[in-house]
């Protein structure tokens, strides 16, 4: 009996993982972001999402229980995107100018891409507790993670921050958001925005210029 229960639990865990990784789920999430950005949260419907994704309504309910659930999953995906922007594969984490340039580029690009959804997440956070918690994570977790990195490189003597690391990270985050809004309106401004924010970041870190992007 215990063995059968264990097998059932393993099957349930595997099925949940398979559903999470399924291509149809990814299409639904991408379609949902497109629909929410185009129509807004209120007017958007499950029918709009399934048509955009070319997935049946029954297929939608395999992965999500409601429109609100898919919206919350999208908010969590955006949060994870910003955390991933601070991972710089192929860059030596002790090369502070290179890390600053790569992470700034990734953050600005991601924020500009997801800007319509971010505006909706902020709006929904006023009335939905779960979305509010995700919105706080979107705003705070990348900042605090960046502050930890600044503390580490400062302790190693690789940077000489002119202000407290958390204050510095908030300032750089705020600049990145403002420049990302500009890039969303004018994509051609992306390289200049990354260069300028990186230069200001490095100035606050008290170190030299970043490599050219």
N, C-alpha and C positions, 0 to 999 in steps of 0.2 A: 504493500500500500504506500509506504513511504517512498519507495523507488518510483512508483507511478506518479506520485505528486511531484517528485523532483524532476521527472521527465517532462511533465506538463509545464512546470515552471520554466525549464530550459527552453521548451518549444515557444512559450509565450514571450520570453526574452528575445529569442531569435527572431520571432515574427515581428516584434516591435522594432528591432533594429533594421530588419529588412524593409519594413514600411518607411522607416525614417530615411533610408538610403535610396528608396525607389525613385526612378526617373520621373514617374508620374507625379510624385509629391513635389519634386523640384520644379516641374512645370507649373503645378498649381501655385506654388509660392511665387514664382516669377510672374505668373499671370495676375495673381492677387496684387502684387506690388504695382503692376502696370494699371490695373483697374482702379485701385485706391488712389493712385496718383492722378488719374484722369478724372474720376468722378467724385472723389472724396469718400469718407467713411460711411456717412449716412446713406447716400444714394446707391452706393455699390451693393450688388447682390451676389449671392452664390451663383446664380445663373450667368451673370456677367463674367465671373471668374472662370466657370467651367467652359464657357464658349471661348474665352481668350486662350485657355489652356488646351482646348480640344480634348477635354476629359468629361465623361458623363457625370451627371449629378450623383449617381450612386458611387462613382469613383471618388468624388470629392469626400463623401462620408466615410470612405475607407481610411482616410488620413486625418480628417478634421471634423469636429462635431458641429461647428457653426462658423459663421462669418467672423465673429469676435475671436474665436480661437485661432483662426488662420492669421488674423491681424496681430494677435499677441506673439504667435510664432515668428511672424515677420519682424516684429520689434526685437525679439531675442536674436534673430539672425543679424540684424543691423548692429546690435550690441557686439556680437561676436566678430563682425567684420571690422569694427573699430579696434577691438583688442588685437585682432590678427594684423592690423596695420602697424602695430608696434613690433611685430616679429619681422626681422629683416634677414631672411635666409641668404647665405652667401656673403654676408657682411660681418666683419670682425666686430663684435660688440664692444671691444676696447677702442675701436676707431670711432671716436665720438662724432667728428664731422660727417663721416659716412653714414652713421646710424641716424643722425639728425636729418640729413638730406633724404634718406630712404624712407624713414618713418613719416616725415612731413609730407612727402610726395604721396605716400599711400593714404594718409589720413585725408588730405585735401581731395584727392581723387574719389575716395569712398564717400565723403560727405557731400560733395557736389552731385555724385550719382544718385544718392539716396535722399537728397534734399526734400523732394515733395512728400515722401513718406515720413521723414523726420518731422515735418511741420504737422502732419496728421497725428503722429505719436504724441507730440507735445499737446495738441488739442485734446486727444482722448485721455491723456493723463489727468485731466481736470475732473473726470467723472468715473474713470475706471481704475480701481486700486491696483490691479495687476499691471496695467499699462503704466501707471504712475511709478511703480517700483522699477519696471524696465527702463523707463525714461531716466530715472535717477542713476541707474547703472550705466546707461549710455553716456550720461554727462560726467559721472564721477569715476568710474572704473579706469578708463584710459588715462585720466589725469593723475590718479593715485599711482597707477602703474608707472607712468612716466616719471613721477616724483621719486619712486624707488630707484629707478635707473639713474637719475641725477645724483641721488645720495651715494650710490655705489661708485660712480665714476669720480665724484668729488672726493670720496674717501681714498680712492686710489691715486689722487693727484692728477687725474686726467682732465679735470674741469675745475673751474673756480667760480661757482655761481655767485652772481651779484646780489641775489635775494634768496630767501628760503626756498628749497626745492619744490615744495607744494605750491607756493606762490608763483614761482617761475613756470611750473607746468600749467597752472591755470591761465597765466598770461599767454603762453604759447598756444594753448588750446583755443583760447578766445580769438587770437589772431588767425589761427588756422580756419576756424569756423567762418570768420568774416571774409577771408580770401576765398574760401570754398564757395560761398554765396556768389562772389564775383565770377568765379570759374563756371558756376552753373549757368550764369547768364552769358558769359563769354568764354567758351571752352578754349579758345586760342590763347587766353591769358594764363593758362595753367602753368606753363614752365616758368614764367616770370613770377607768378604767385609763389610757387615752391621755392624759387631762388631767394625771394625777398623774405619769406617767413623763416627759411632756414638761416639766413644771415642774421636776422633778429634773434633767433633761438641761440645761435652760437655766441652772439654778443652777450646775451644774458648768462650764458655758461662761462663766459670769460675766456674763450679760446678762439683759435683762428678760423679762417674761412673754410667753407665746405667744398668738396669737389664739385666740379661743374656737372649738371644733369644733362 
